[in-house]
Amino acid sequence: MWQTLAEARDEALGCTRCRLAKGRTQVVWMDGNPAAPLMFVGEAPGFHEDRQGLPFVGAAGQLLDTLLASIGLDRTGCSICNVIKCRPPGNRDPLPDEIEECRPYLEAQLRFIQPRVVVTLGNFATRFVLNRQVSISRVRGQRFELEGRTVIPTFHPAAVLHGGGQASPQYAALQGDFRLVQSILAEPVPERAEEPEQAEQEALF
């Protein structure tokens, strides 16, 4: 497969794997800083994202920026992407075959970026990253350790806006989840165990 994140991006930008390619304006690859330890994974691009080619630039993106600011961060302190890279028509839910065709791209983003903390926004992202059929209302705010990274599921900002915005209980829950993310980022980075071959080589000198 791809040897670098740039190779994966270049293929994604011209992707025709599924039906969504026919209706998109452009592929929405990623925003933010791929060197940051924090990654947000959403569902799929909406109208504004499809036009601008960046994730979370509409009302939900503005709410995400507000939440980031509440823990002292902006988009330079994280990377932001979606499970699906093209806008589904009418902002409908992604279909199972569309998720599967797009799967290699998000897997590549996770593999090359190697975020220490992944925040999944909503059901689709949470199910993808955890590889479980779970409900976001049951698992949000919990901490999962998976493949060397910490996963924190939470509500999608769009769902919060539809449910009443900053006056809703969901928004208060989102704020609490972001404080949890802040506390995890402040934890010491665990040292990785040495590879056996590397340890043997070092022992020779």
FENZIWO-V261302 format. One record per helix or strand. SS is the DSSP state (A for helix, B for strand). FROM is the first residue (numbers start at 0). LEN is the number of residues. If there is no record, write none. Layout:
[[SS;FROM;LEN] [SS;FROM;LEN]]
//
This chain:
[[A;4;9] [A;19;4] [B;30;2] [B;37;5] [A;46;6] [A;58;12] [A;74;3] [B;78;4] [A;88;3] [A;95;18] [B;116;5] [A;122;8] [A;135;4] [B;142;4] [B;148;6] [A;156;6] [A;164;3] [A;168;17] [A;195;8]]
//
